[in-house]
Amino acid sequence: MERPRPSSVAWGVLGASVISWELLCPEGELLSDRVDTMLEKPATRVAAIAAVGATALHLLNVFDAMGATQLDPYHQVGKLGKYVKKRTPQIDG
């Protein structure tokens, strides 16, 4: 049997984490409850819609299809991580 790709494992961990939280969280603390709270005020409404929208666009590869990866916040974080790894001295031991 072939080993699962790291990204497949990450999706599994993410899904299991969300399901676990939804099953075990305190009353009124579902993830969607928090989004509902954010949608009540104009300032946090913009942040919530932007975060959900950017996540959806990233997962659907819309930024890539448009040739606009510079607008993808997740892509930029990934580039920053690679840059930092490249610049960080490795310590043997």
Secondary structure, 3 states (H helix, E strand, C coil): CCCCCHHHHHHHHHHHHHHHHHHHCCCCCCHHHHHHHHCCCHHHHHHHHHHHHHHHHHHCCHHHHHCCHHHCHHHHHHHHHHHHHHHCCCCCC
